[in-house]
Amino acid sequence: TVFDYPDGRLVIKHRGRALPYRTFDKVRQVDQAAIVENKRLGPVLAYIAEQQKLLDVSRSQKAPGRRGQGASLFKAG
């Protein structure tokens, strides 16, 4: 069962026990340290960083919000 608390926390429980989990964030940025440390990939990483500056880093607005999804999203079986 997924518990969605008003403060934004999510707790996933199975048979009364809270299950450990971590979120996976797909929106990432190039780290400046990675550009400096990697001499061969430096130009490529610099190009990617420049492209990321041009793009909007917000998440897709086409996907439904977490709270806007029905209870059947996490239903097993």
mmJSON file of the N, C-alpha and C atoms, coordinates in Angstrom:
{"data_MODEL":{"atom_site":{
"group_PDB":["ATOM","ATOM","ATOM","ATOM","ATOM","ATOM","ATOM","ATOM","ATOM","ATOM","ATOM","ATOM","ATOM","ATOM","ATOM","ATOM","ATOM","ATOM","ATOM","ATOM","ATOM","ATOM","ATOM","ATOM","ATOM","ATOM","ATOM","ATOM","ATOM","ATOM","ATOM","ATOM","ATOM","ATOM","ATOM","ATOM","ATOM","ATOM","ATOM","ATOM","ATOM","ATOM","ATOM","ATOM","ATOM","ATOM","ATOM","ATOM","ATOM","ATOM","ATOM","ATOM","ATOM","ATOM","ATOM","ATOM","ATOM","ATOM","ATOM","ATOM","ATOM","ATOM","ATOM","ATOM","ATOM","ATOM","ATOM","ATOM","ATOM","ATOM","ATOM","ATOM","ATOM","ATOM","ATOM","ATOM","ATOM","ATOM","ATOM","ATOM","ATOM","ATOM","ATOM","ATOM","ATOM","ATOM","ATOM","ATOM","ATOM","ATOM","ATOM","ATOM","ATOM","ATOM","ATOM","ATOM","ATOM","ATOM","ATOM","ATOM","ATOM","ATOM","ATOM","ATOM","ATOM","ATOM","ATOM","ATOM","ATOM","ATOM","ATOM","ATOM","ATOM","ATOM","ATOM","ATOM","ATOM","ATOM","ATOM","ATOM","ATOM","ATOM","ATOM","ATOM","ATOM","ATOM","ATOM","ATOM","ATOM","ATOM","ATOM","ATOM","ATOM","ATOM","ATOM","ATOM","ATOM","ATOM","ATOM","ATOM","ATOM","ATOM","ATOM","ATOM","ATOM","ATOM","ATOM","ATOM","ATOM","ATOM","ATOM","ATOM","ATOM","ATOM","ATOM","ATOM","ATOM","ATOM","ATOM","ATOM","ATOM","ATOM","ATOM","ATOM","ATOM","ATOM","ATOM","ATOM","ATOM","ATOM","ATOM","ATOM","ATOM","ATOM","ATOM","ATOM","ATOM","ATOM","ATOM","ATOM","ATOM","ATOM","ATOM","ATOM","ATOM","ATOM","ATOM","ATOM","ATOM","ATOM","ATOM","ATOM","ATOM","ATOM","ATOM","ATOM","ATOM","ATOM","ATOM","ATOM","ATOM","ATOM","ATOM","ATOM","ATOM","ATOM","ATOM","ATOM","ATOM","ATOM","ATOM","ATOM","ATOM","ATOM","ATOM","ATOM","ATOM","ATOM","ATOM","ATOM","ATOM","ATOM","ATOM","ATOM","ATOM","ATOM","ATOM","ATOM","ATOM","ATOM","ATOM"],
"id":[1,2,3,4,5,6,7,8,9,10,11,12,13,14,15,16,17,18,19,20,21,22,23,24,25,26,27,28,29,30,31,32,33,34,35,36,37,38,39,40,41,42,43,44,45,46,47,48,49,50,51,52,53,54,55,56,57,58,59,60,61,62,63,64,65,66,67,68,69,70,71,72,73,74,75,76,77,78,79,80,81,82,83,84,85,86,87,88,89,90,91,92,93,94,95,96,97,98,99,100,101,102,103,104,105,106,107,108,109,110,111,112,113,114,115,116,117,118,119,120,121,122,123,124,125,126,127,128,129,130,131,132,133,134,135,136,137,138,139,140,141,142,143,144,145,146,147,148,149,150,151,152,153,154,155,156,157,158,159,160,161,162,163,164,165,166,167,168,169,170,171,172,173,174,175,176,177,178,179,180,181,182,183,184,185,186,187,188,189,190,191,192,193,194,195,196,197,198,199,200,201,202,203,204,205,206,207,208,209,210,211,212,213,214,215,216,217,218,219,220,221,222,223,224,225,226,227,228,229,230,231],
"type_symbol":["N","C","C","N","C","C","N","C","C","N","C","C","N","C","C","N","C","C","N","C","C","N","C","C","N","C","C","N","C","C","N","C","C","N","C","C","N","C","C","N","C","C","N","C","C","N","C","C","N","C","C","N","C","C","N","C","C","N","C","C","N","C","C","N","C","C","N","C","C","N","C","C","N","C","C","N","C","C","N","C","C","N","C","C","N","C","C","N","C","C","N","C","C","N","C","C","N","C","C","N","C","C","N","C","C","N","C","C","N","C","C","N","C","C","N","C","C","N","C","C","N","C","C","N","C","C","N","C","C","N","C","C","N","C","C","N","C","C","N","C","C","N","C","C","N","C","C","N","C","C","N","C","C","N","C","C","N","C","C","N","C","C","N","C","C","N","C","C","N","C","C","N","C","C","N","C","C","N","C","C","N","C","C","N","C","C","N","C","C","N","C","C","N","C","C","N","C","C","N","C","C","N","C","C","N","C","C","N","C","C","N","C","C","N","C","C","N","C","C","N","C","C","N","C","C","N","C","C","N","C","C"],
"label_atom_id":["N","CA","C","N","CA","C","N","CA","C","N","CA","C","N","CA","C","N","CA","C","N","CA","C","N","CA","C","N","CA","C","N","CA","C","N","CA","C","N","CA","C","N","CA","C","N","CA","C","N","CA","C","N","CA","C","N","CA","C","N","CA","C","N","CA","C","N","CA","C","N","CA","C","N","CA","C","N","CA","C","N","CA","C","N","CA","C","N","CA","C","N","CA","C","N","CA","C","N","CA","C","N","CA","C","N","CA","C","N","CA","C","N","CA","C","N","CA","C","N","CA","C","N","CA","C","N","CA","C","N","CA","C","N","CA","C","N","CA","C","N","CA","C","N","CA","C","N","CA","C","N","CA","C","N","CA","C","N","CA","C","N","CA","C","N","CA","C","N","CA","C","N","CA","C","N","CA","C","N","CA","C","N","CA","C","N","CA","C","N","CA","C","N","CA","C","N","CA","C","N","CA","C","N","CA","C","N","CA","C","N","CA","C","N","CA","C","N","CA","C","N","CA","C","N","CA","C","N","CA","C","N","CA","C","N","CA","C","N","CA","C","N","CA","C","N","CA","C","N","CA","C","N","CA","C","N","CA","C","N","CA","C","N","CA","C","N","CA","C"],
"label_alt_id":[null,null,null,null,null,null,null,null,null,null,null,null,null,null,null,null,null,null,null,null,null,null,null,null,null,null,null,null,null,null,null,null,null,null,null,null,null,null,null,null,null,null,null,null,null,null,null,null,null,null,null,null,null,null,null,null,null,null,null,null,null,null,null,null,null,null,null,null,null,null,null,null,null,null,null,null,null,null,null,null,null,null,null,null,null,null,null,null,null,null,null,null,null,null,null,null,null,null,null,null,null,null,null,null,null,null,null,null,null,null,null,null,null,null,null,null,null,null,null,null,null,null,null,null,null,null,null,null,null,null,null,null,null,null,null,null,null,null,null,null,null,null,null,null,null,null,null,null,null,null,null,null,null,null,null,null,null,null,null,null,null,null,null,null,null,null,null,null,null,null,null,null,null,null,null,null,null,null,null,null,null,null,null,null,null,null,null,null,null,null,null,null,null,null,null,null,null,null,null,null,null,null,null,null,null,null,null,null,null,null,null,null,null,null,null,null,null,null,null,null,null,null,null,null,null,null,null,null,null,null,null],
"label_comp_id":["THR","THR","THR","VAL","VAL","VAL","PHE","PHE","PHE","ASP","ASP","ASP","TYR","TYR","TYR","PRO","PRO","PRO","ASP","ASP","ASP","GLY","GLY","GLY","ARG","ARG","ARG","LEU","LEU","LEU","VAL","VAL","VAL","ILE","ILE","ILE","LYS","LYS","LYS","HIS","HIS","HIS","ARG","ARG","ARG","GLY","GLY","GLY","ARG","ARG","ARG","ALA","ALA","ALA","LEU","LEU","LEU","PRO","PRO","PRO","TYR","TYR","TYR","ARG","ARG","ARG","THR","THR","THR","PHE","PHE","PHE","ASP","ASP","ASP","LYS","LYS","LYS","VAL","VAL","VAL","ARG","ARG","ARG","GLN","GLN","GLN","VAL","VAL","VAL","ASP","ASP","ASP","GLN","GLN","GLN","ALA","ALA","ALA","ALA","ALA","ALA","ILE","ILE","ILE","VAL","VAL","VAL","GLU","GLU","GLU","ASN","ASN","ASN","LYS","LYS","LYS","ARG","ARG","ARG","LEU","LEU","LEU","GLY","GLY","GLY","PRO","PRO","PRO","VAL","VAL","VAL","LEU","LEU","LEU","ALA","ALA","ALA","TYR","TYR","TYR","ILE","ILE","ILE","ALA","ALA","ALA","GLU","GLU","GLU","GLN","GLN","GLN","GLN","GLN","GLN","LYS","LYS","LYS","LEU","LEU","LEU","LEU","LEU","LEU","ASP","ASP","ASP","VAL","VAL","VAL","SER","SER","SER","ARG","ARG","ARG","SER","SER","SER","GLN","GLN","GLN","LYS","LYS","LYS","ALA","ALA","ALA","PRO","PRO","PRO","GLY","GLY","GLY","ARG","ARG","ARG","ARG","ARG","ARG","GLY","GLY","GLY","GLN","GLN","GLN","GLY","GLY","GLY","ALA","ALA","ALA","SER","SER","SER","LEU","LEU","LEU","PHE","PHE","PHE","LYS","LYS","LYS","ALA","ALA","ALA","GLY","GLY","GLY"],
"label_asym_id":["A","A","A","A","A","A","A","A","A","A","A","A","A","A","A","A","A","A","A","A","A","A","A","A","A","A","A","A","A","A","A","A","A","A","A","A","A","A","A","A","A","A","A","A","A","A","A","A","A","A","A","A","A","A","A","A","A","A","A","A","A","A","A","A","A","A","A","A","A","A","A","A","A","A","A","A","A","A","A","A","A","A","A","A","A","A","A","A","A","A","A","A","A","A","A","A","A","A","A","A","A","A","A","A","A","A","A","A","A","A","A","A","A","A","A","A","A","A","A","A","A","A","A","A","A","A","A","A","A","A","A","A","A","A","A","A","A","A","A","A","A","A","A","A","A","A","A","A","A","A","A","A","A","A","A","A","A","A","A","A","A","A","A","A","A","A","A","A","A","A","A","A","A","A","A","A","A","A","A","A","A","A","A","A","A","A","A","A","A","A","A","A","A","A","A","A","A","A","A","A","A","A","A","A","A","A","A","A","A","A","A","A","A","A","A","A","A","A","A","A","A","A","A","A","A","A","A","A","A","A","A"],
"label_entity_id":["1","1","1","1","1","1","1","1","1","1","1","1","1","1","1","1","1","1","1","1","1","1","1","1","1","1","1","1","1","1","1","1","1","1","1","1","1","1","1","1","1","1","1","1","1","1","1","1","1","1","1","1","1","1","1","1","1","1","1","1","1","1","1","1","1","1","1","1","1","1","1","1","1","1","1","1","1","1","1","1","1","1","1","1","1","1","1","1","1","1","1","1","1","1","1","1","1","1","1","1","1","1","1","1","1","1","1","1","1","1","1","1","1","1","1","1","1","1","1","1","1","1","1","1","1","1","1","1","1","1","1","1","1","1","1","1","1","1","1","1","1","1","1","1","1","1","1","1","1","1","1","1","1","1","1","1","1","1","1","1","1","1","1","1","1","1","1","1","1","1","1","1","1","1","1","1","1","1","1","1","1","1","1","1","1","1","1","1","1","1","1","1","1","1","1","1","1","1","1","1","1","1","1","1","1","1","1","1","1","1","1","1","1","1","1","1","1","1","1","1","1","1","1","1","1","1","1","1","1","1","1"],
"label_seq_id":[1,1,1,2,2,2,3,3,3,4,4,4,5,5,5,6,6,6,7,7,7,8,8,8,9,9,9,10,10,10,11,11,11,12,12,12,13,13,13,14,14,14,15,15,15,16,16,16,17,17,17,18,18,18,19,19,19,20,20,20,21,21,21,22,22,22,23,23,23,24,24,24,25,25,25,26,26,26,27,27,27,28,28,28,29,29,29,30,30,30,31,31,31,32,32,32,33,33,33,34,34,34,35,35,35,36,36,36,37,37,37,38,38,38,39,39,39,40,40,40,41,41,41,42,42,42,43,43,43,44,44,44,45,45,45,46,46,46,47,47,47,48,48,48,49,49,49,50,50,50,51,51,51,52,52,52,53,53,53,54,54,54,55,55,55,56,56,56,57,57,57,58,58,58,59,59,59,60,60,60,61,61,61,62,62,62,63,63,63,64,64,64,65,65,65,66,66,66,67,67,67,68,68,68,69,69,69,70,70,70,71,71,71,72,72,72,73,73,73,74,74,74,75,75,75,76,76,76,77,77,77],
"pdbx_PDB_ins_code":[null,null,null,null,null,null,null,null,null,null,null,null,null,null,null,null,null,null,null,null,null,null,null,null,null,null,null,null,null,null,null,null,null,null,null,null,null,null,null,null,null,null,null,null,null,null,null,null,null,null,null,null,null,null,null,null,null,null,null,null,null,null,null,null,null,null,null,null,null,null,null,null,null,null,null,null,null,null,null,null,null,null,null,null,null,null,null,null,null,null,null,null,null,null,null,null,null,null,null,null,null,null,null,null,null,null,null,null,null,null,null,null,null,null,null,null,null,null,null,null,null,null,null,null,null,null,null,null,null,null,null,null,null,null,null,null,null,null,null,null,null,null,null,null,null,null,null,null,null,null,null,null,null,null,null,null,null,null,null,null,null,null,null,null,null,null,null,null,null,null,null,null,null,null,null,null,null,null,null,null,null,null,null,null,null,null,null,null,null,null,null,null,null,null,null,null,null,null,null,null,null,null,null,null,null,null,null,null,null,null,null,null,null,null,null,null,null,null,null,null,null,null,null,null,null,null,null,null,null,null,null],
"Cartn_x":[0.846,0.0,0.889,0.5,1.261,0.535,1.25,0.716,1.334,0.477,0.907,0.506,1.48,1.203,1.165,0.418,0.3,1.632,2.616,3.912,4.797,4.278,5.013,5.702,5.719,6.369,5.535,6.217,5.585,6.111,5.225,5.62,4.954,5.751,5.243,5.317,4.17,4.115,3.578,4.1,3.617,3.483,2.282,1.979,2.386,2.149,2.412,3.842,4.742,6.146,6.462,7.121,7.537,8.692,8.593,9.624,10.577,11.872,12.821,12.738,12.903,12.918,13.676,14.02,14.603,14.055,13.969,13.424,14.533,14.158,15.088,14.731,15.65,15.413,16.036,15.205,15.701,16.227,15.87,16.344,17.697,18.752,20.105,20.808,21.832,22.642,24.1,24.851,26.277,26.995,27.838,28.6,29.891,30.199,31.413,32.663,32.652,33.809,34.067,33.018,33.188,33.874,33.601,34.238,35.727,36.075,37.468,38.27,37.692,38.42,38.63,37.727,37.819,38.271,39.554,40.126,39.601,39.38,38.924,37.459,36.649,35.225,34.891,35.88,35.647,34.864,35.275,34.519,33.08,32.883,31.536,30.67,31.211,30.451,30.168,31.097,30.867,29.735,29.693,28.612,27.264,27.225,25.985,25.533,26.465,26.118,25.538,26.089,25.575,24.162,23.929,22.596,21.577,21.993,21.089,20.714,21.611,21.287,20.208,20.215,19.239,17.866,17.835,16.573,15.954,14.655,13.953,14.15,14.568,14.869,13.657,12.487,11.302,10.864,10.12,9.627,8.488,8.221,7.169,5.822,5.068,3.739,2.679,3.073,2.134,1.794,2.714,2.491,1.592,0.732,-0.132,0.669,0.205,0.851,0.661,1.523,1.451,0.112,-0.35,-1.606,-2.822,-2.637,-3.757,-4.052,-3.328,-3.524,-4.467,-5.179,-6.152,-5.51,-6.335,-5.846,-5.393,-5.839,-5.481,-4.038,-3.337,-1.963,-1.063,-1.209,-0.342,-1.04,-2.166,-2.924,-2.281,-2.056,-1.451,-2.547,-2.253,-3.164,-4.133],
"Cartn_y":[-1.174,0.0,1.235,2.235,3.478,4.53,5.141,6.216,7.519,8.447,9.75,10.795,11.284,12.222,13.658,14.543,15.945,16.689,16.273,16.961,16.506,15.627,15.201,13.862,13.297,11.996,10.886,9.872,8.644,7.498,6.65,5.454,4.269,3.287,2.078,0.958,0.352,-0.714,-1.995,-3.107,-4.434,-5.237,-5.702,-6.453,-5.679,-4.386,-3.554,-3.067,-3.518,-3.095,-2.079,-1.011,0.002,-0.545,-0.416,-0.91,0.222,-0.059,0.98,1.189,2.425,2.744,4.046,4.336,5.634,6.064,7.339,7.86,7.986,7.848,7.981,9.251,10.186,11.466,11.44,11.547,11.479,12.813,13.912,15.221,15.465,15.388,15.547,16.671,17.199,18.258,17.797,18.315,18.007,18.76,18.052,18.633,19.244,20.464,21.136,20.343,19.685,18.887,17.741,17.165,16.08,16.58,17.814,18.383,18.585,19.07,19.354,18.065,17.049,15.82,14.926,14.958,14.062,14.849,14.728,15.529,15.118,13.846,13.395,13.721,13.608,13.895,15.353,16.147,17.549,18.319,18.286,19.025,18.526,17.216,16.654,17.087,16.987,17.395,18.893,19.686,21.125,21.413,20.678,20.841,20.474,19.36,18.93,19.966,20.505,21.526,22.756,23.134,24.292,24.023,22.809,22.452,22.441,21.988,21.968,23.373,24.333,25.719,26.259,25.803,26.266,25.639,24.429,23.724,24.074,23.939,24.126,22.865,22.999,21.834,21.357,21.876,21.431,20.064,19.398,18.075,18.196,17.121,17.101,17.399,18.271,18.611,17.662,16.756,15.812,14.673,14.333,13.227,13.696,12.823,13.22,13.424,14.309,14.543,13.349,13.231,12.092,12.063,13.208,13.253,13.171,13.359,13.322,11.937,10.934,9.582,8.831,7.923,7.152,6.181,5.646,4.701,3.393,3.122,1.865,1.847,2.986,3.043,2.059,1.961,1.103,-0.18,-0.459,-1.635,-2.896,-3.873,-5.133,-6.109,-6.902,-7.963,-7.669],
"Cartn_z":[0.0,0.0,0.0,-0.772,-0.84,-0.017,0.922,1.748,1.268,0.857,0.347,1.379,2.157,3.235,2.724,3.403,2.966,2.903,3.688,3.666,2.501,1.634,0.45,0.58,1.777,1.97,1.35,0.863,0.4,1.241,1.699,2.442,1.755,1.412,0.77,1.793,2.07,3.076,2.464,2.973,2.607,3.891,4.139,5.362,6.613,6.603,7.769,7.922,7.071,7.17,6.084,6.476,5.507,4.675,3.371,2.465,2.095,2.086,1.676,0.16,-0.247,-1.668,-1.86,-3.097,-3.416,-4.767,-4.952,-6.197,-7.229,-8.464,-9.572,-10.316,-10.366,-11.017,-12.406,-13.434,-14.805,-15.313,-14.661,-15.1,-14.453,-15.252,-14.73,-15.457,-14.825,-15.401,-15.44,-16.395,-16.476,-15.369,-14.649,-13.546,-14.092,-13.676,-14.146,-13.763,-12.615,-12.192,-13.165,-13.727,-14.694,-15.955,-16.342,-17.531,-17.279,-16.103,-15.774,-15.617,-14.975,-14.669,-15.891,-16.847,-17.988,-19.215,-19.563,-20.647,-22.02,-22.244,-23.563,-23.803,-22.775,-22.929,-22.657,-22.287,-21.948,-22.99,-24.276,-25.294,-25.462,-25.371,-25.5,-24.323,-23.113,-21.934,-21.945,-22.446,-22.55,-23.531,-24.636,-25.611,-24.99,-24.258,-23.61,-22.592,-21.821,-20.834,-21.519,-22.658,-23.409,-23.921,-24.412,-24.895,-23.758,-22.574,-21.43,-20.998,-21.178,-20.849,-21.78,-23.032,-24.005,-23.795,-23.277,-23.079,-21.74,-21.681,-20.421,-19.587,-18.342,-17.509,-16.718,-16.997,-16.269,-16.783,-15.976,-16.336,-17.343,-18.013,-19.017,-18.377,-19.002,-18.503,-19.056,-19.944,-20.544,-19.594,-18.714,-17.784,-16.644,-16.134,-15.021,-13.746,-12.896,-11.609,-10.694,-9.712,-8.799,-8.077,-7.616,-6.871,-7.781,-9.079,-10.001,-10.538,-10.089,-10.581,-9.661,-10.251,-9.488,-8.518,-7.634,-6.632,-7.269,-8.497,-9.149,-9.64,-9.574,-10.058,-9.324,-8.017,-7.218,-6.777,-7.327,-6.926,-7.503,-6.676,-7.115,-7.503,-8.538,-8.899,-9.918],
"occupancy":[1.0,1.0,1.0,1.0,1.0,1.0,1.0,1.0,1.0,1.0,1.0,1.0,1.0,1.0,1.0,1.0,1.0,1.0,1.0,1.0,1.0,1.0,1.0,1.0,1.0,1.0,1.0,1.0,1.0,1.0,1.0,1.0,1.0,1.0,1.0,1.0,1.0,1.0,1.0,1.0,1.0,1.0,1.0,1.0,1.0,1.0,1.0,1.0,1.0,1.0,1.0,1.0,1.0,1.0,1.0,1.0,1.0,1.0,1.0,1.0,1.0,1.0,1.0,1.0,1.0,1.0,1.0,1.0,1.0,1.0,1.0,1.0,1.0,1.0,1.0,1.0,1.0,1.0,1.0,1.0,1.0,1.0,1.0,1.0,1.0,1.0,1.0,1.0,1.0,1.0,1.0,1.0,1.0,1.0,1.0,1.0,1.0,1.0,1.0,1.0,1.0,1.0,1.0,1.0,1.0,1.0,1.0,1.0,1.0,1.0,1.0,1.0,1.0,1.0,1.0,1.0,1.0,1.0,1.0,1.0,1.0,1.0,1.0,1.0,1.0,1.0,1.0,1.0,1.0,1.0,1.0,1.0,1.0,1.0,1.0,1.0,1.0,1.0,1.0,1.0,1.0,1.0,1.0,1.0,1.0,1.0,1.0,1.0,1.0,1.0,1.0,1.0,1.0,1.0,1.0,1.0,1.0,1.0,1.0,1.0,1.0,1.0,1.0,1.0,1.0,1.0,1.0,1.0,1.0,1.0,1.0,1.0,1.0,1.0,1.0,1.0,1.0,1.0,1.0,1.0,1.0,1.0,1.0,1.0,1.0,1.0,1.0,1.0,1.0,1.0,1.0,1.0,1.0,1.0,1.0,1.0,1.0,1.0,1.0,1.0,1.0,1.0,1.0,1.0,1.0,1.0,1.0,1.0,1.0,1.0,1.0,1.0,1.0,1.0,1.0,1.0,1.0,1.0,1.0,1.0,1.0,1.0,1.0,1.0,1.0,1.0,1.0,1.0,1.0,1.0,1.0],
"B_iso_or_equiv":[0.0,0.0,0.0,0.0,0.0,0.0,0.0,0.0,0.0,0.0,0.0,0.0,0.0,0.0,0.0,0.0,0.0,0.0,0.0,0.0,0.0,0.0,0.0,0.0,0.0,0.0,0.0,0.0,0.0,0.0,0.0,0.0,0.0,0.0,0.0,0.0,0.0,0.0,0.0,0.0,0.0,0.0,0.0,0.0,0.0,0.0,0.0,0.0,0.0,0.0,0.0,0.0,0.0,0.0,0.0,0.0,0.0,0.0,0.0,0.0,0.0,0.0,0.0,0.0,0.0,0.0,0.0,0.0,0.0,0.0,0.0,0.0,0.0,0.0,0.0,0.0,0.0,0.0,0.0,0.0,0.0,0.0,0.0,0.0,0.0,0.0,0.0,0.0,0.0,0.0,0.0,0.0,0.0,0.0,0.0,0.0,0.0,0.0,0.0,0.0,0.0,0.0,0.0,0.0,0.0,0.0,0.0,0.0,0.0,0.0,0.0,0.0,0.0,0.0,0.0,0.0,0.0,0.0,0.0,0.0,0.0,0.0,0.0,0.0,0.0,0.0,0.0,0.0,0.0,0.0,0.0,0.0,0.0,0.0,0.0,0.0,0.0,0.0,0.0,0.0,0.0,0.0,0.0,0.0,0.0,0.0,0.0,0.0,0.0,0.0,0.0,0.0,0.0,0.0,0.0,0.0,0.0,0.0,0.0,0.0,0.0,0.0,0.0,0.0,0.0,0.0,0.0,0.0,0.0,0.0,0.0,0.0,0.0,0.0,0.0,0.0,0.0,0.0,0.0,0.0,0.0,0.0,0.0,0.0,0.0,0.0,0.0,0.0,0.0,0.0,0.0,0.0,0.0,0.0,0.0,0.0,0.0,0.0,0.0,0.0,0.0,0.0,0.0,0.0,0.0,0.0,0.0,0.0,0.0,0.0,0.0,0.0,0.0,0.0,0.0,0.0,0.0,0.0,0.0,0.0,0.0,0.0,0.0,0.0,0.0,0.0,0.0,0.0,0.0,0.0,0.0],
"pdbx_formal_charge":[null,null,null,null,null,null,null,null,null,null,null,null,null,null,null,null,null,null,null,null,null,null,null,null,null,null,null,null,null,null,null,null,null,null,null,null,null,null,null,null,null,null,null,null,null,null,null,null,null,null,null,null,null,null,null,null,null,null,null,null,null,null,null,null,null,null,null,null,null,null,null,null,null,null,null,null,null,null,null,null,null,null,null,null,null,null,null,null,null,null,null,null,null,null,null,null,null,null,null,null,null,null,null,null,null,null,null,null,null,null,null,null,null,null,null,null,null,null,null,null,null,null,null,null,null,null,null,null,null,null,null,null,null,null,null,null,null,null,null,null,null,null,null,null,null,null,null,null,null,null,null,null,null,null,null,null,null,null,null,null,null,null,null,null,null,null,null,null,null,null,null,null,null,null,null,null,null,null,null,null,null,null,null,null,null,null,null,null,null,null,null,null,null,null,null,null,null,null,null,null,null,null,null,null,null,null,null,null,null,null,null,null,null,null,null,null,null,null,null,null,null,null,null,null,null,null,null,null,null,null,null],
"auth_seq_id":[1,1,1,2,2,2,3,3,3,4,4,4,5,5,5,6,6,6,7,7,7,8,8,8,9,9,9,10,10,10,11,11,11,12,12,12,13,13,13,14,14,14,15,15,15,16,16,16,17,17,17,18,18,18,19,19,19,20,20,20,21,21,21,22,22,22,23,23,23,24,24,24,25,25,25,26,26,26,27,27,27,28,28,28,29,29,29,30,30,30,31,31,31,32,32,32,33,33,33,34,34,34,35,35,35,36,36,36,37,37,37,38,38,38,39,39,39,40,40,40,41,41,41,42,42,42,43,43,43,44,44,44,45,45,45,46,46,46,47,47,47,48,48,48,49,49,49,50,50,50,51,51,51,52,52,52,53,53,53,54,54,54,55,55,55,56,56,56,57,57,57,58,58,58,59,59,59,60,60,60,61,61,61,62,62,62,63,63,63,64,64,64,65,65,65,66,66,66,67,67,67,68,68,68,69,69,69,70,70,70,71,71,71,72,72,72,73,73,73,74,74,74,75,75,75,76,76,76,77,77,77],
"auth_comp_id":["THR","THR","THR","VAL","VAL","VAL","PHE","PHE","PHE","ASP","ASP","ASP","TYR","TYR","TYR","PRO","PRO","PRO","ASP","ASP","ASP","GLY","GLY","GLY","ARG","ARG","ARG","LEU","LEU","LEU","VAL","VAL","VAL","ILE","ILE","ILE","LYS","LYS","LYS","HIS","HIS","HIS","ARG","ARG","ARG","GLY","GLY","GLY","ARG","ARG","ARG","ALA","ALA","ALA","LEU","LEU","LEU","PRO","PRO","PRO","TYR","TYR","TYR","ARG","ARG","ARG","THR","THR","THR","PHE","PHE","PHE","ASP","ASP","ASP","LYS","LYS","LYS","VAL","VAL","VAL","ARG","ARG","ARG","GLN","GLN","GLN","VAL","VAL","VAL","ASP","ASP","ASP","GLN","GLN","GLN","ALA","ALA","ALA","ALA","ALA","ALA","ILE","ILE","ILE","VAL","VAL","VAL","GLU","GLU","GLU","ASN","ASN","ASN","LYS","LYS","LYS","ARG","ARG","ARG","LEU","LEU","LEU","GLY","GLY","GLY","PRO","PRO","PRO","VAL","VAL","VAL","LEU","LEU","LEU","ALA","ALA","ALA","TYR","TYR","TYR","ILE","ILE","ILE","ALA","ALA","ALA","GLU","GLU","GLU","GLN","GLN","GLN","GLN","GLN","GLN","LYS","LYS","LYS","LEU","LEU","LEU","LEU","LEU","LEU","ASP","ASP","ASP","VAL","VAL","VAL","SER","SER","SER","ARG","ARG","ARG","SER","SER","SER","GLN","GLN","GLN","LYS","LYS","LYS","ALA","ALA","ALA","PRO","PRO","PRO","GLY","GLY","GLY","ARG","ARG","ARG","ARG","ARG","ARG","GLY","GLY","GLY","GLN","GLN","GLN","GLY","GLY","GLY","ALA","ALA","ALA","SER","SER","SER","LEU","LEU","LEU","PHE","PHE","PHE","LYS","LYS","LYS","ALA","ALA","ALA","GLY","GLY","GLY"],
"auth_asym_id":["A","A","A","A","A","A","A","A","A","A","A","A","A","A","A","A","A","A","A","A","A","A","A","A","A","A","A","A","A","A","A","A","A","A","A","A","A","A","A","A","A","A","A","A","A","A","A","A","A","A","A","A","A","A","A","A","A","A","A","A","A","A","A","A","A","A","A","A","A","A","A","A","A","A","A","A","A","A","A","A","A","A","A","A","A","A","A","A","A","A","A","A","A","A","A","A","A","A","A","A","A","A","A","A","A","A","A","A","A","A","A","A","A","A","A","A","A","A","A","A","A","A","A","A","A","A","A","A","A","A","A","A","A","A","A","A","A","A","A","A","A","A","A","A","A","A","A","A","A","A","A","A","A","A","A","A","A","A","A","A","A","A","A","A","A","A","A","A","A","A","A","A","A","A","A","A","A","A","A","A","A","A","A","A","A","A","A","A","A","A","A","A","A","A","A","A","A","A","A","A","A","A","A","A","A","A","A","A","A","A","A","A","A","A","A","A","A","A","A","A","A","A","A","A","A","A","A","A","A","A","A"],
"auth_atom_id":["N","CA","C","N","CA","C","N","CA","C","N","CA","C","N","CA","C","N","CA","C","N","CA","C","N","CA","C","N","CA","C","N","CA","C","N","CA","C","N","CA","C","N","CA","C","N","CA","C","N","CA","C","N","CA","C","N","CA","C","N","CA","C","N","CA","C","N","CA","C","N","CA","C","N","CA","C","N","CA","C","N","CA","C","N","CA","C","N","CA","C","N","CA","C","N","CA","C","N","CA","C","N","CA","C","N","CA","C","N","CA","C","N","CA","C","N","CA","C","N","CA","C","N","CA","C","N","CA","C","N","CA","C","N","CA","C","N","CA","C","N","CA","C","N","CA","C","N","CA","C","N","CA","C","N","CA","C","N","CA","C","N","CA","C","N","CA","C","N","CA","C","N","CA","C","N","CA","C","N","CA","C","N","CA","C","N","CA","C","N","CA","C","N","CA","C","N","CA","C","N","CA","C","N","CA","C","N","CA","C","N","CA","C","N","CA","C","N","CA","C","N","CA","C","N","CA","C","N","CA","C","N","CA","C","N","CA","C","N","CA","C","N","CA","C","N","CA","C","N","CA","C","N","CA","C","N","CA","C","N","CA","C","N","CA","C","N","CA","C"],
"pdbx_PDB_model_num":[1,1,1,1,1,1,1,1,1,1,1,1,1,1,1,1,1,1,1,1,1,1,1,1,1,1,1,1,1,1,1,1,1,1,1,1,1,1,1,1,1,1,1,1,1,1,1,1,1,1,1,1,1,1,1,1,1,1,1,1,1,1,1,1,1,1,1,1,1,1,1,1,1,1,1,1,1,1,1,1,1,1,1,1,1,1,1,1,1,1,1,1,1,1,1,1,1,1,1,1,1,1,1,1,1,1,1,1,1,1,1,1,1,1,1,1,1,1,1,1,1,1,1,1,1,1,1,1,1,1,1,1,1,1,1,1,1,1,1,1,1,1,1,1,1,1,1,1,1,1,1,1,1,1,1,1,1,1,1,1,1,1,1,1,1,1,1,1,1,1,1,1,1,1,1,1,1,1,1,1,1,1,1,1,1,1,1,1,1,1,1,1,1,1,1,1,1,1,1,1,1,1,1,1,1,1,1,1,1,1,1,1,1,1,1,1,1,1,1,1,1,1,1,1,1,1,1,1,1,1,1]
}}}
